[in-house]
Amino acid sequence: MKVIKTIEEARREIGIWRKQGLTVGLVPTMGYLHNGHKSLIEKAKAENDKVVVSVFVNPIQFGPTEDLDKYPRDIERDSVIAEEAGASFIFNPEPAEMYKSTFSTYVDCEGITEGLCGSKRPGHFQGVCTVVSKLFNIIKPNRAYFGEKDAQQLAVIKRMVRDLNFDVEIVPCPIVREEDGLAMSSRNVYLSQEERRAALILSKSLTRSKELLKNGEKETKKILEEIIKVIETESLSKIDYVEIVDSEDLAPVSTVEKPVLIALAVFIGKVRLIDNFTFIG
């Protein structure tokens, strides 16, 4: 698998494809790829002539107390997975390649970033929007593929693309789970065996909310109370947030009258995990 480190080389390679009239799919990642990422790459391969996988641990989306230095990295492992899934090359720049020493231009998306993870991670989505904007300008993909596990990120990217008129189709891809229900995440590697078992409380709590909705419960307060009750049965868990919001603008709702996103972030030990599902009705 070819690993490209510079913007100039990536543009040169893609320029050749463009002259041939080929379509390009982009799968932006922070690396340490798993089967969830692999499913994105496979979908991109099925829908495009060429696929670029970016592997870049973006420093400007991490807060000062977050796990930037510890975030798992293994480009050789990523290369094997990306090649198996059909990627054409990996774009793996160093931070200094993406952000020059005098870098001073950022992309902000207001409103939709204020709740959920945005309220807990100040500056996070500015970092996400900035790096994704740069990737869109460098790769110029026809389509870009994002997992629904990062539901707020997906909503923010869609809004940014709409507002700034990026000429790219955003393709949402379903959450990929382990056999026992745990949503796949690069951060799962941090979990001890005991914490790994405890982490199942996230999907269990969402299953409880699905049962309530299926049985006709419409009051979000009652649904939230039940989700919290389930999570708190696990002693290793600490809730960061549990929210029910409009699936499009992510505004809080008091009753379920249209599609909603039920999203949560929970610490299992020191590991912060997120999960969600969208209820269409």
N, C-alpha and C positions, 0 to 999 in steps of 0.2 A: 504494500500500500504506500503510495507516494504521500509524503508529508511535506507540505509547503509552509515555509516560515515567514515569508515576506509578502507584503501587499503587492509589490511590483510583479513577483512571479505568479501570484494567484490571478492577477488581472491579465497577465500575458497568456496563461493557460486558458482562461475563460474566453479571452478574445478570439482564440483559435476556434473554440466551439461555436461562438456567435457567428463567425464567418461561414461556418458549415450549416448554419440554421438550426442548431441544436437547442433544446430547452434545458434549463438548469433548475434543479431543486436544491434548496439549502436546508440543512438540519443544524441549527445552532445548539451547541452543548457546552458544558463546562468539563466534559470528559468523564473519565472513569465510567465508561459506557456499560449499560446493562441491557436486558431484553426489552425494556421500555424504549430506550434509545434505538435499539435494533429495529423495533417495529416502525419507528418513524422513518428510518433510513430505507427500509424495505418498501414502505408506502411511497416515499419520494422516488425510489427507483422505478416503481411500477407506473408512475405518472410523468416521468421526465426522462430525457435522453442521458443526462449527466446529473450526478449528485455530489455536492460539496458538503462535508461535515466539518463544521468549525469546532475546534477543541480549544477553549480559552477560558481560564479561570479569571473572570473579570474583576480586577481589584476594586473598581469604583462602585460595585454594588454590594460590597461587604462593609458592615459597620466596624468601628474600632474594637469591639469586643467579640466579633464573630470569628468564624473558623477559616479565614483566608489561608493562613500558613499551613493549617492542618488538612485542608480540603484534599481528598484523595486524588492522586495523579498517577497515570501509568499509560503513557502514549503508545508503548509497544502493545499492550493489551488492547487499547482502543483501536489500534491499526488492524489487528486481527478481526475484531468484531465488525468494524466498518467495512472491511474488504468482504467479509462473508455476507454482509447485508446488501452489498452492491454499490458502495460509494466509489466515486471516481478519484477523489483525493481528500486528504484531511488538511484543513487550514489551521495551523497551530502556531500563531505568532507569539512572540514574547510581549509582555506588557509595554516595553519601551517602543516596540514596533507600532502598537495601537495608540499609545499616548506619549507623544513627544514631551520633553521636559517643560515646554512652554504651553502645553495643552490647556485650553481655557473655555471650551465650548461644550455645552451640555444640552440635552433634550429633556424637557419636563412634560409630564402629562398630569394635569390637575383634576381634582374632583374624584375621579374613578380610582385614584391611588390612595385616598385618604383613610379608608377602612381596611379591615382584614390585615394582611401582612404589611401594608403600607403604614398603618398606624403603629406597628410594632418595630419596624425597621426603617427609620428615617433615612431618606436618601437612596434607599434600595432601588426604587423604580426609576429614579433619575439615571442611575447607573445602568439599569437594564435598557431603558429607552436609548440611551446614548450609544451603548455598544451595539445594539441591534440596528440602529440607524447606520452606524459605521459599516456593519456587515452587509447591509442592504446596498450601500454605496460601493463597497468593494466587490462583492460577488454579483450584484444585479440579478438576483434569481427571478425566475418566472413564478415560482411558488416557494413558500417557506413553511416548515412543519414544526408545530409546537404541541406538546402534550397537554392534555386537559387536567393533569394532576396539578399543574401550576395554573389554576383557573384564573386568578387575578392577573397574572402575567399575560396570559392569553388575551384577556379582555383589554388590558392596557395596550398590548401590541396592535390589536385590531383597531382601537381608537386612534393610536398614533398613525397607523397606515392611512386611515380615513382622513384624519385632520391634515396630515402633511402630504397627502396625494402620492404616496409611494406606489410605484407601478409593480406591485407584487401581490399575489393571492396568498392569504394566510389560511393554512389547512390545519384545523384542529384534529388531534388524534386521541383516541380513548386511553384512559388509564390502564396500564398493564399491571397486573397483580401477581403475587406469588400464589401458590396453590391454596394457602391458608387465608388469603385475603389481604395480606399486607401489600400496600402500594409500593411498587419498585422505586427505589431512590438511591442515588450514589451515597447518601449519608447513612443508609442502612448498615454499611460496613462498620460504622462506629459502635453498633449495638453489641453488648455482650449476649450470651445465650439467654440469660434471664430477661434482659431488656428486650431481646427479639421476641420472646413469648409475650411480654407485657405490651409490646407495640400493637398487638392484634386488637387492643381495646379501641383503637381508632376506627377500624372497619366495623367492629361490633357495634359501636355507638351509631354509626351511620346506618347500619342495617336496622337498628331500632327505630330510627327516624323514618326510614322507608316504610316500615310496618305501620307506623302511626299515620303517615300520609295515605297509604293504601286503604286504611280503615276510615279515611275521611276527615282526619284532624286537620284543621285549617289555621289554628292559632299558633303563631310561631313561638310565643312565650312557652306554651306547654311542650312543644317539640324540643325546644332548647333545654328546658328543664330535664326532660328525659335523657337527652344526649349527655348532659353533664352528670346526671345520676349514674349512667353506665360507666363513663370515664372514671369517675371517682371511686368505683369499686376496685380499681387497679392502684395499688399503693405506690408504684414507681412513676405514676403519671402526674403531671402538673399542667393544667390547662393554660395555654397562652391566649387563645380566643376560640369561641364557638359562635358562629353567626349564620343567619339566614338572610339573604339579600336578593334583590332583583338580579336575574341572571345576565342582564345586559348592562345596566348602569351601576350595578353593585350597591345600590342604595338599600338600607335596611327596610324590611317590610314587617308589618304586624300580623297580616293574614296572607295565606297562600291563595292568591287569586289568579296568578299567571306564573310562567316558569320562574323558578327560584334556584339559587345556588346555596347549598348547605355546605359550609366550609369550616374547617377547624385546623388549629395548630396546637400540638401537644408536645411538651417535653417528656421524653422517656429517659429518666436519668438526666444526663446533660445534653441529650440529642433532641433537637427540635424537628419534629416530623409534621407534615401537612397531608391532608386528605380532603376529599369532597365528592359530592355528586350533584347533578342537576336534575331537578324534578320538573318534568314538563306538564304533568297533570293528565 
